[in-house]
Amino acid sequence: MSTILKVGVIGVGGIAKTHMPGWAASELAEVVAGSDVFGPALEAWGATHGVTRLSTDAADIINDPDIDIIDICTPNMYHAPLAIAALEAGKHVICEKPLAPTPADIRQMIAARDASGKTLMTAQHFRFKGSSKALKAEIESGSLGDIYHARSWMLRRGWIPARPGFIYKKNSGGGPTIDIGVHILVSVTKYSPRAAGGV
Ligand SMILES: NC(=O)c1ccc[n+]([C@@H]2O[C@H](COP(=O)([O-])OP(=O)(O)OC[C@H]3O[C@@H](n4cnc5c(N)ncnc54)[C@H](O)[C@@H]3O)[C@@H](O)[C@H]2O)c1
């Protein structure tokens, strides 16, 4: 494995553009390849970011021995097959949320991760917000006792209608719960600091 980890992005639509500044800021990784089923968008993305290794066939990126990490930014229905193929090809995977539309898909992704020994990470960026981390630390300190109920909500008031690409059910596998609900639905309803070895 190279010192600078090489990244291939699959699906170069809206969220991929958001990932790019993060990759560009990293001293540990660089994006060297991209794939999208829509060739013109792929060419434009490559020109914008100076990425020349482009293919409309994701397998070309997944099976490239020079690539260490696959960044999956496609609509939800394609996450599981692409992630499993990438893990089986020996790549680390970061995959947009939700990991997949069904628990069965996600279990298969986790099994592929376990078999590969590689990292599978979901891009749930809300988990890294200061408020999320502060609340988690508070819960883990035990100061709130055993959490048996939590309420959370999310309302999208801007950017409507969203681009149709990923909200069609054939691409998304679900509706608002699977789209924005995954940001706020956490396992806190079952969280027990005592069971987790806390206070
Ligand atoms: N973390 C967040 O807050 C956040 C925000 C927006 C979207 N997302 C997630 O990002 C993913 C993509 O959303 P988006 O807004 O970028 O959608 P988008 O429609 O803008 O882009 C998706 C891209 O994937 C391409 N594509 C579709 N199927 C493909 C395949 N099989 N192989 C390769 N490329 C394929 C499309 O041509 C398109 O360019 C979704 O899973 C969505 O839930 C996350």
The ligand as a MOL file (V3000), in Angstrom:
LIG
                    3D

  0  0  0     0  0            999 V3000
M  V30 BEGIN CTAB
M  V30 COUNTS 44 48 0 0 0
M  V30 BEGIN ATOM
M  V30 1 N -24.3770 12.8550 3.7000 0
M  V30 2 C -25.3260 13.6760 3.2230 0
M  V30 3 O -25.7790 14.6130 3.8910 0
M  V30 4 C -25.8380 13.4340 1.8270 0
M  V30 5 C -26.3730 14.4860 1.0920 0
M  V30 6 C -26.8170 14.2180 -0.2070 0
M  V30 7 C -26.7620 12.9230 -0.7120 0
M  V30 8 N -26.2410 11.9240 0.0630 0 CHG=1
M  V30 9 C -26.1910 10.5450 -0.4390 0
M  V30 10 O -25.3000 10.5150 -1.5510 0
M  V30 11 C -25.7760 9.5510 -2.4980 0
M  V30 12 C -25.8670 10.2150 -3.8640 0
M  V30 13 O -26.6680 11.3740 -3.7530 0
M  V30 14 P -26.4120 12.6320 -4.7280 0
M  V30 15 O -27.1830 13.7450 -4.1510 0
M  V30 16 O -24.9670 12.8040 -4.9800 0 CHG=-1
M  V30 17 O -27.1530 12.0880 -6.0460 0
M  V30 18 P -26.9110 12.5780 -7.5490 0
M  V30 19 O -28.0610 12.0450 -8.3080 0
M  V30 20 O -26.6000 14.0300 -7.5760 0
M  V30 21 O -25.5500 11.8190 -7.9900 0
M  V30 22 C -25.4680 10.4260 -8.1150 0
M  V30 23 C -24.4870 10.1180 -9.2360 0
M  V30 24 O -24.3040 8.6990 -9.2780 0
M  V30 25 C -24.3370 8.3000 -10.6500 0
M  V30 26 N -24.7050 6.8850 -10.6870 0
M  V30 27 C -25.9420 6.3540 -10.5590 0
M  V30 28 N -25.8620 5.0110 -10.5610 0
M  V30 29 C -24.5570 4.6920 -10.7000 0
M  V30 30 C -23.8210 3.4590 -10.7600 0
M  V30 31 N -24.4490 2.2880 -10.6760 0
M  V30 32 N -22.4810 3.4920 -10.9070 0
M  V30 33 C -21.8360 4.6880 -11.0020 0
M  V30 34 N -22.4700 5.8860 -10.9470 0
M  V30 35 C -23.8070 5.8800 -10.7780 0
M  V30 36 C -25.3000 9.2460 -11.3340 0
M  V30 37 O -25.0870 9.3220 -12.7340 0
M  V30 38 C -24.9790 10.5610 -10.6200 0
M  V30 39 O -23.9440 11.2870 -11.2850 0
M  V30 40 C -27.0990 9.0010 -1.9520 0
M  V30 41 O -26.8550 7.7820 -1.3070 0
M  V30 42 C -27.5350 10.0540 -0.9330 0
M  V30 43 O -28.2860 9.5000 0.1350 0
M  V30 44 C -25.7660 12.1650 1.2980 0
M  V30 END ATOM
M  V30 BEGIN BOND
M  V30 1 1 1 2
M  V30 2 2 2 3
M  V30 3 1 2 4
M  V30 4 1 4 5
M  V30 5 2 4 44
M  V30 6 2 5 6
M  V30 7 1 6 7
M  V30 8 2 7 8
M  V30 9 1 8 9
M  V30 10 1 8 44
M  V30 11 1 9 10
M  V30 12 1 9 42
M  V30 13 1 10 11
M  V30 14 1 11 12
M  V30 15 1 11 40
M  V30 16 1 12 13
M  V30 17 1 13 14
M  V30 18 2 14 15
M  V30 19 1 14 16
M  V30 20 1 14 17
M  V30 21 1 17 18
M  V30 22 2 18 19
M  V30 23 1 18 20
M  V30 24 1 18 21
M  V30 25 1 21 22
M  V30 26 1 22 23
M  V30 27 1 23 24
M  V30 28 1 23 38
M  V30 29 1 24 25
M  V30 30 1 25 26
M  V30 31 1 25 36
M  V30 32 1 26 27
M  V30 33 1 26 35
M  V30 34 2 27 28
M  V30 35 1 28 29
M  V30 36 1 29 30
M  V30 37 2 29 35
M  V30 38 1 30 31
M  V30 39 2 30 32
M  V30 40 1 32 33
M  V30 41 2 33 34
M  V30 42 1 34 35
M  V30 43 1 36 37
M  V30 44 1 36 38
M  V30 45 1 38 39
M  V30 46 1 40 41
M  V30 47 1 40 42
M  V30 48 1 42 43
M  V30 END BOND
M  V30 END CTAB
M  END
